[in-house]
Amino acid sequence: MIRFAGVAIAIALVVSACGGMKSAVEQTSTTTRAEPTTEDPWLGRYALWVTDLRVALQHQDRDALTRCAETLAQKLGNAPGPVREAKRILEHACDRFAAGAETEDEDGAFREWSQGSVLVREANGRLSNPQATERLPLPVGTGVREESRIEPLFTRVANALAAPASEVRCWSPTDWPKLQEETFGRNLNLAGFASPQYKRANLAWDICDGLATIAYSDRRPTGSEELEIAFAVTTLMHEAGHLNESGDFFGAGQNEPLAECWGMQHIRQAARRLGASRLYAGELAERYWTELYPTRPAGYRTRKCRDGGAYDVRKESSVWP
């Protein structure tokens, strides 16, 4: 989704690819691997290891994260010359994952796991054949944060209203442009995009800030900031809608006018689940319909999107949107 220009918004949605692998970090033999002669076998083992690490961090498996360095040594073994620096960085990342696993303080654990994730991305970027950023680990975090993370509350809202298997990821101001460049070949200045094969909605940091404002604070902004929050809620619903395999708008680029109309009609429900009052949720929906929807690009608007129209999902109700 393209960002604000004043209160005028244009949304562009695109899809990235690739699926997940394996399930959890597993114990392996303690036999030290022989010195590798080529980089490719090591990279193959790294791909499996980093997938296991992603799952362990997603589920906050403290035992697996405590043993990060052990499993790194067991599964990857000695590194050939071209990847030795990357492995050294991964060893430092494991120190951070273990430190987070050993603290009972939730914020302290998140900070350690976030630093570990940053180090994994740094190491990954040094490889000749790196893994896609979306396949790398991210910590689970709530509240108003700048760090890249999996957001469990936003994920639950998306799951309940749009796509049962979805995951919502919030990206930091530093990581967001890099993710777009990797996914689309350039920074498109998007607000969010869906990754159906990963079952994920990826959101920019400022979109997540708007969602976090109503979810984790007592602030209920008015004026232009209220419009930004209405945009954030619609972005969440629009992108999550693209993950719903039963919808006529499954996948980015599929029936964008319907996806936009569907997302807008779920502002009230999503805002309520995020913590807004019925009155405030209604204000967000009304302002989006009257002030933002008319500014949308032609490819995202349709005359079918109206009370009683073909895209009205509650034709029996006079409430709109």
Order of alpha helices (4+ residues) and beta strands (2+ residues): beta-beta-alpha-alpha-alpha-alpha-alpha-beta-alpha-beta-alpha-beta-beta-alpha-alpha-alpha-alpha-alpha
